[in-house]
Structures are given as C-alpha cells and as structure tokens.
Amino acid sequence: MVTEQPEGEWANEVRLVGRVSADPDEREMPSGDTVVLFRLVVPRDAPTTAGSHGASLDTIDIACWAGRAKTSGRRLRAGDHAEVIGALRRRFFRAGGAAASRYQVDARAVRRTHRAG
C-alpha cells in the first residue's frame, strides 16, 4: 500500500562508484539529440545472510544526456574508475516486436576518480 508523503520528501538520487566496463558509446537519437552511454561495474558488499554465495558485481547502464555529464562521460575509457550521480529511470522500448524495459541511471554528474592503467 502506498501512503501519501508530505510534499518534498520524495527522492530519486543515485551515487555509484565503480569501474567503466568499456569505452563509452555516443549515439544520435531520431530527435537529433546525442547521448553518451556506458556501463559501470560496481562490487556488492559481501553477503551477510546464510546460504548466500560470495560477493558479486552489478553492471549498471549509465546515460549522459546533457552538459558536463556528457562531456565527462565522453572522456572515460575502459578500466577507469568513476563516480556517477544521477537518478534511476526506467526506459521502455520495443525489441523483436515485443515491449521491453530496462533501468538505467541518468547521470547529472560524472567524475573520473582513477585512470585505467
């Protein structure tokens, strides 16, 4: 059951720190806008529940649509460590004639924290 929240108490903020899995990809959309896309690999904390299997990773899709985030995203390279701040979004699209969806982080700030190599 969803309960009403007082105005101003909602939040959709994400902060990730991880490793860039491959060089970013810049794509032009049908609208003419460009987006810089990359994936960030983030280790999970070691599990604390009985029966769980060792620490694992999450690979998270990042989209940089505007301004400084797009410029910073373009400069990343595979293996770089980066911090991303943004909001979680669910994208809907058609694949093979069927409707599908995927979550990604819309970055508003991207910062390389360590260069690969």
Number of C-alpha atoms within 10 A of each C-alpha: 3 4 5 6 8 7 6 6 6 8 7 8 12 13 13 16 18 23 24 25 18 15 17 19 13 16 12 10 9 7 6 8 10 15 19 21 21 23 22 24 20 18 14 11 10 11 12 10 7 6 7 9 10 10 11 11 11 12 15 17 16 27 23 26 18 16 10 15 21 21 15 16 28 19 13 21 19 17 18 20 21 22 18 23 19 21 16 16 14 10 10 11 10 9 9 6 7 7 9 11 11 10 13 18 22 23 26 17 19 25 17 20 13 13 13 13 6
